[in-house]
Amino acid sequence: MRAVKRVLAVTALAAPLVIGCAGLASAHEGAHEGPEAHFAQAQFIANEEGAGEAGVASVVSPNSVDHIAGWVFAGDEGVSGSFTDSGADF
Protein backbone atom coordinates (compact mmCIF):
# COMPACT_ATOMS: atom_id res chain seq x y z
CA MET A 1 0.00 0.00 0.00
CA ARG A 2 2.88 2.34 0.79
CA ALA A 3 4.28 1.85 -2.72
CA VAL A 4 0.89 2.70 -4.24
CA LYS A 5 0.74 5.91 -2.20
CA ARG A 6 4.25 6.85 -3.35
CA VAL A 7 3.42 6.27 -7.00
CA LEU A 8 0.21 8.30 -6.67
CA ALA A 9 2.06 11.15 -4.93
CA VAL A 10 4.82 11.25 -7.54
CA THR A 11 2.31 11.06 -10.38
CA ALA A 12 0.34 13.96 -8.95
CA LEU A 13 3.46 16.04 -8.41
CA ALA A 14 5.15 15.06 -11.68
CA ALA A 15 2.11 15.69 -13.90
CA PRO A 16 2.89 19.42 -14.26
CA LEU A 17 6.47 18.57 -15.28
CA VAL A 18 5.35 16.03 -17.87
CA ILE A 19 2.65 18.34 -19.21
CA GLY A 20 5.14 21.22 -19.25
CA CYS A 21 7.67 19.19 -21.25
CA ALA A 22 5.03 18.17 -23.78
CA GLY A 23 3.64 21.69 -23.97
CA LEU A 24 7.08 23.19 -24.38
CA ALA A 25 8.02 20.77 -27.12
CA SER A 26 4.92 21.74 -29.11
CA ALA A 27 4.55 25.35 -27.94
CA HIS A 28 5.53 26.94 -31.22
CA GLU A 29 4.16 24.30 -33.57
CA GLY A 30 2.47 26.11 -36.44
CA ALA A 31 3.17 29.50 -34.87
CA HIS A 32 6.30 30.24 -36.87
CA GLU A 33 7.93 29.52 -40.16
CA GLY A 34 11.34 27.97 -40.40
CA PRO A 35 13.35 25.30 -38.65
CA GLU A 36 12.94 24.19 -35.06
CA ALA A 37 15.11 22.05 -32.81
CA HIS A 38 13.89 20.37 -29.65
CA PHE A 39 15.12 17.89 -27.05
CA ALA A 40 13.30 16.10 -24.21
CA GLN A 41 14.48 13.47 -21.76
CA ALA A 42 12.88 11.96 -18.65
CA GLN A 43 13.73 9.28 -16.11
CA PHE A 44 11.33 7.45 -13.78
CA ILE A 45 11.93 5.23 -10.76
CA ALA A 46 9.69 3.35 -8.34
CA ASN A 47 11.15 0.91 -5.82
CA GLU A 48 11.02 -0.02 -2.12
CA GLU A 49 12.73 3.27 -1.16
CA GLY A 50 10.31 5.58 -3.00
CA ALA A 51 9.28 6.85 -6.40
CA GLY A 52 10.45 9.76 -8.50
CA GLU A 53 10.79 11.43 -11.86
CA ALA A 54 13.26 13.84 -13.45
CA GLY A 55 12.99 15.56 -16.80
CA VAL A 56 14.49 18.20 -19.03
CA ALA A 57 13.31 19.76 -22.31
CA SER A 58 14.57 22.50 -24.64
CA VAL A 59 13.15 24.09 -27.78
CA VAL A 60 14.95 26.49 -30.13
CA SER A 61 13.22 28.20 -33.05
CA PRO A 62 13.95 31.29 -35.15
CA ASN A 63 11.76 33.36 -32.78
CA SER A 64 12.36 31.84 -29.35
CA VAL A 65 14.35 29.64 -27.04
CA ASP A 66 12.84 27.72 -24.08
CA HIS A 67 14.21 25.35 -21.45
CA ILE A 68 12.58 23.50 -18.54
CA ALA A 69 14.01 21.04 -16.04
CA GLY A 70 12.76 19.48 -12.85
CA TRP A 71 12.53 16.49 -10.56
CA VAL A 72 10.30 15.09 -7.84
CA PHE A 73 10.82 12.22 -5.37
CA ALA A 74 8.53 10.73 -2.71
CA GLY A 75 9.90 8.44 -0.01
CA ASP A 76 9.48 7.53 3.66
CA GLU A 77 10.60 11.00 4.74
CA GLY A 78 8.21 12.94 2.52
CA VAL A 79 8.17 14.51 -0.92
CA SER A 80 10.76 16.86 -2.43
CA GLY A 81 11.41 18.35 -5.84
CA SER A 82 12.54 21.26 -7.94
CA PHE A 83 11.39 22.95 -11.16
CA THR A 84 13.08 25.53 -13.42
CA ASP A 85 11.58 27.23 -16.49
CA SER A 86 13.27 29.85 -18.63
CA GLY A 87 12.84 31.22 -22.12
CA ALA A 88 12.82 34.19 -24.43
CA ASP A 89 10.79 35.27 -27.45
CA PHE A 90 12.28 37.66 -29.99
C-alpha positions in Angstrom: 0.0 0.0 0.0 2.9 2.3 0.8 4.3 1.9 -2.7 0.9 2.7 -4.2 0.7 5.9 -2.2 4.3 6.9 -3.4 3.4 6.3 -7.0 0.2 8.3 -6.7 2.1 11.2 -4.9 4.8 11.2 -7.5 2.3 11.1 -10.4 0.3 14.0 -8.9 3.5 16.0 -8.4 5.1 15.1 -11.7 2.1 15.7 -13.9 2.9 19.4 -14.3 6.5 18.6 -15.3 5.4 16.0 -17.9 2.7 18.3 -19.2 5.1 21.2 -19.2 7.7 19.2 -21.3 5.0 18.2 -23.8 3.6 21.7 -24.0 7.1 23.2 -24.4 8.0 20.8 -27.1 4.9 21.7 -29.1 4.6 25.3 -27.9 5.5 26.9 -31.2 4.2 24.3 -33.6 2.5 26.1 -36.4 3.2 29.5 -34.9 6.3 30.2 -36.9 7.9 29.5 -40.2 11.3 28.0 -40.4 13.4 25.3 -38.7 12.9 24.2 -35.1 15.1 22.0 -32.8 13.9 20.4 -29.6 15.1 17.9 -27.0 13.3 16.1 -24.2 14.5 13.5 -21.8 12.9 12.0 -18.6 13.7 9.3 -16.1 11.3 7.5 -13.8 11.9 5.2 -10.8 9.7 3.3 -8.3 11.1 0.9 -5.8 11.0 0.0 -2.1 12.7 3.3 -1.2 10.3 5.6 -3.0 9.3 6.8 -6.4 10.4 9.8 -8.5 10.8 11.4 -11.9 13.3 13.8 -13.4 13.0 15.6 -16.8 14.5 18.2 -19.0 13.3 19.8 -22.3 14.6 22.5 -24.6 13.2 24.1 -27.8 14.9 26.5 -30.1 13.2 28.2 -33.0 13.9 31.3 -35.1 11.8 33.4 -32.8 12.4 31.8 -29.4 14.4 29.6 -27.0 12.8 27.7 -24.1 14.2 25.4 -21.5 12.6 23.5 -18.5 14.0 21.0 -16.0 12.8 19.5 -12.8 12.5 16.5 -10.6 10.3 15.1 -7.8 10.8 12.2 -5.4 8.5 10.7 -2.7 9.9 8.4 0.0 9.5 7.5 3.7 10.6 11.0 4.7 8.2 12.9 2.5 8.2 14.5 -0.9 10.8 16.9 -2.4 11.4 18.4 -5.8 12.5 21.3 -7.9 11.4 22.9 -11.2 13.1 25.5 -13.4 11.6 27.2 -16.5 13.3 29.9 -18.6 12.8 31.2 -22.1 12.8 34.2 -24.4 10.8 35.3 -27.5 12.3 37.7 -30.0 
